[in-house]
Amino acid sequence: MQMKLSELQGKLILADKHGNALWLNERECSIQRRNQKVVEEAPSTFLDPETRRAMGEQAVALAKAVKYSSAGTVEFLVDSRKNFYFLEMNTRLQVEHPVTECITGLDLVQEMIRVAKGYPLRHKQADIPINGWAVECRVYAEDPYKSFGLPSIGKLSQYQEPLHVPSVRVDSGIQQGSDISIYYDPMISKLITYGSNRAEALKRMEEALDNYVIRGVAHNISLLREVIVHPRFVQGDISTKFLPEVYPDGFKGHNLTDLERRELLATAASLYVAEQLRSQRFLGTPRIPIAKSKRSSWDLSVRLGDGIYPVSVSKDGSSFSVEVDGMKLNVTSEWNLASPLLSVTIDGTQRTIQRLSRNASGDTSIQFLGTVYKLQILTKVAAELSKYMPEKAAEDTSSILRSPMPGAVVAVSVKPGDTVSEGQEICVIEAMKMQNSMIAAKTGKVKSVHCKVGETVGEGDLLVELE
């Protein structure tokens, strides 16, 4: 029988210089990619009180044996039979320490400073509670559709933390206008939510992720949101192999149900109409004579993915009645089109969405349920005429190699005239502590090399051409 290993960010311990030591419960950190944590929580869904106590006592015994003083973390691996094995000790606070603070009520930084000053611990083991549940998501400047997260760089053109959501904590060191560069870890912030139980903490995390505004760089909000609502995660069935097991073909974003698809189409169509109505007014005054501006219905064509859907919209006060797939949905909002966040109620269901972009061709992108969807919204007449528009031919990528991310070139293995085989390494790009091997897509002769060691390249930059 194969054992499922679930890495617990073991036991946070706190020890002073007088021989006293405490264990502060465990943190579950099994959701990882490339051995880096993505989602953490405290306490663990897997441990029972007896295993929790045994693990804590061993962590304290280790700290006392080496005469450790300060806060630190003893990491364990735990199998499906609750056997646990020592992995390592980190002699410092770690990224996920806020979840421990939430359930114990301790300020760990303050306690570390007191210990460093020489004061004895102020608490006994019996004073350390498990009060409620806390979840932490690591928000990264990464593209989760590439290997669960390849780094993204750029300037945060718009940034708004969801601090208006109850029981939310955000630990960050950036602000709107900050640059995300290739020289540092791509983490933007630690997003923490707290609840009286796990379901409440997860529901607040879902709301916080929907209300987090990050523009200018790619980010992993979509992946985080999908993880915390996945039935397997909600049930607590998690392990260090969660991501590759749940997404064996890579992360593809949220898979819309039929109802969610209709909600998205209705919302997008309502946004389009609300914008059309706004464009008819100037400083609150109609730009078009009243007699000519009383239009109350619109027939639209909305493209989403490979599908094209006829959508009819009728205005009723501040609401819209939208017909999609022969079904009518009532869409209500304040329609503040200048706000980065838009609260929309669709047949009684509240959704927080973000419209990220739009253009004169009807193209728009909307963040819905955490995932960004690209749509094209046209009038019925425009949709009928669009078939006469020439389509841009897709680039043949088999003979060229472009950088999938921004970074620095640390190695170039070929030169013009060399023959390479499919899968052969051509160069190595380093970004944010990771080295990524770039390989040839086919067998061929190198026509030209457009990069050199030490050079900085951007996402999409041409690296090598084959004949």
Secondary structure, 3 states (H helix, E strand, C coil): CCCCCEEEEEEEEEECCCCCEEEEEEEEEEEEECCEEEEEEECCCCCCHHHHHHHHHHHHHHHHHCCCCEEEEEEEEECCCCCEEEEEEECCCCCCHHHHHHHHCCCHHHHHHHHHHCCCCCCCHHHCCCCCEEEEEEEECEECCCCCCEECCEECCEEECCCCCCCEEEEECCCCCCEECCCCCCEEEEEEEEECCHHHHHHHHHHHHHCCEEECCCCCHHHHHHHHHCHHHHCCCCCCCHHHHHCCCCCCCCCCCHHHHHHHHHHHHHHHHHHHHHHCEECCEECCCHHHCCCCEEEEEEEECCEEEEEEEEEECCEEEEEECCEEEEEEECCCCCCCCEEEEECCEEEEEEEEEECCCCEEEEEECCEEEEEEEEEHHHHHHHHHCCCCCCCCCCCEEECCCCEEEEEECCCCCCEECCCCEEEEEEECCEEEEEECCCCEEEEEECCCCCCEECCCCEEEEEC
